[in-house]
Amino acid sequence: MGGKTGVNHALGKNMIGSFYQPKCVVIDVDTLDTLDNQQYSAGLAEVIKYGLLGNADFFTYLHNEIGGLMARDKDLIIEVVLQSCSDKADIVTQDELEAGKRALLNLGHTFGHAIENTLGYGVYLHGEAVAVGMLMAAKLSALEGFITDKEVQQIEYLLQKVNLPITISSKIDYQDFIDAMSVDKKAIGGEVRLVLMKKMGQAFISNDYQQHNLKQTIKDFL
């Protein structure tokens, strides 16, 4: 959904691709029954993302209903799939080719892609890497004075309830991580632009952050 296709390259995640809008999108939630628990949880990382980037009420809903979602309650699954699709469609219709606002959908992905790239694709599932990346973005947002430490803890709690990682399990060299971030598709002239949170449910794209806060965030996870 959204019309974006991409493949991985040794230099970075989704570096090669195109936009090609589908004529129809069919969603059959019964196919989720084929996923093991790890893959199912990884998918929920992208669902949580929508609560953080533009829909605080949805984040609260997920927080309250996470037990049922983890039990794979079909009615709840349908509800969150519909809401996630609606939130994504709202952004994509405003910025089909990712010239601006659509980059908000990459919340957690700059950090997450760097994790995947430096550790090797497949060590973490994409959703697992994004989960850690969202927590890194949240902690940087807190260091920048936007969200509170308590809100970071709420995000961390929900990720843990979904059985998603909140740390990087293997050692990564700091400079290798920075180098991987610098080739992110949102970077301009090697300058890393990040999706941060002004508050819960309100993300923004910025390159105007304190470098020492970014360094501290990365080192805290590495």
Residue pairs with C-beta under 8 A, 6 or more apart in sequence:
1 22
1 25
1 85
1 88
1 89
1 92
2 88
2 89
2 92
2 105
3 19
3 20
3 21
3 22
3 92
3 96
4 17
4 18
4 19
4 98
5 17
5 18
5 19
5 20
6 13
6 14
6 15
6 16
6 17
7 14
7 15
7 16
7 17
8 14
8 15
8 121
9 15
9 16
11 117
11 183
12 113
12 117
12 180
12 183
12 184
12 185
13 109
13 113
13 116
13 117
13 121
14 113
14 185
15 183
15 185
19 96
19 97
21 96
25 85
27 81
27 85
29 74
29 77
29 78
29 81
32 40
32 43
32 72
32 77
33 72
35 43
37 163
38 125
38 163
39 125
40 72
41 127
41 128
41 162
41 163
41 164
42 125
42 126
42 127
42 128
42 131
42 164
43 127
44 69
44 127
44 162
44 164
45 108
45 127
45 128
45 130
45 131
45 134
45 159
45 162
45 164
46 84
46 127
46 130
47 62
47 80
47 84
48 59
48 62
48 131
48 134
48 155
48 158
48 159
48 162
49 105
49 107
49 108
49 130
49 134
50 58
50 83
50 84
50 87
50 88
51 58
51 59
51 60
51 61
51 62
51 201
52 59
52 107
52 134
52 138
52 155
52 197
52 200
52 201
52 203
53 104
53 105
53 107
53 195
53 197
53 201
53 203
54 87
54 91
54 104
54 201
54 202
54 203
55 83
55 87
55 201
56 199
56 200
56 201
56 202
57 201
58 83
58 87
58 201
59 158
59 200
59 201
61 83
62 69
62 80
62 158
63 154
63 157
63 158
65 76
66 158
66 161
66 162
67 161
68 76
69 76
69 77
69 80
69 162
70 161
70 162
70 163
88 105
91 101
91 102
91 104
91 105
92 102
94 101
94 102
95 101
95 102
96 102
100 205
103 186
103 193
103 195
103 205
104 195
104 203
104 204
104 205
106 186
106 195
107 134
107 137
107 195
107 197
107 203
108 130
108 131
108 132
108 133
108 134
108 135
108 136
108 137
108 195
109 130
109 133
109 184
109 195
110 133
110 137
110 181
110 184
110 186
110 192
110 193
110 194
110 195
111 132
111 133
111 134
111 136
111 137
111 181
112 126
112 129
112 130
112 131
112 132
112 133
112 134
113 129
113 133
113 180
113 181
113 184
114 133
114 177
114 180
114 181
114 184
115 124
115 129
115 132
115 133
115 168
115 172
115 177
116 123
116 124
116 126
116 129
117 180
118 172
118 173
118 176
118 177
118 180
119 168
119 170
119 172
123 170
124 132
124 165
127 164
128 164
128 165
131 159
131 162
131 164
131 165
131 166
132 164
132 165
132 166
132 167
132 168
132 221
134 155
134 159
135 152
135 155
135 156
135 159
135 166
136 217
136 218
136 221
137 194
137 195
137 196
137 197
138 147
138 151
138 152
138 155
138 156
138 197
139 152
139 217
139 220
140 194
140 196
140 209
140 213
140 214
140 217
141 147
141 152
141 196
141 197
141 198
142 148
142 149
142 151
142 152
143 210
143 213
143 216
143 217
144 196
144 209
144 210
144 213
146 196
146 197
146 198
146 199
147 197
147 198
147 199
147 200
151 199
151 200
154 200
156 166
159 165
159 166
160 166
167 221
168 221
168 222
171 222
172 222
173 222
174 218
174 219
174 222
177 218
177 222
178 218
181 187
181 192
182 190
182 192
184 192
184 193
186 192
186 193
186 194
186 195
186 205
187 193
188 207
191 207
192 207
192 214
193 205
193 206
193 207
194 205
194 206
194 207
194 209
194 214
195 203
195 204
195 205
196 203
196 204
196 205
196 206
196 209
197 203
197 204
198 204
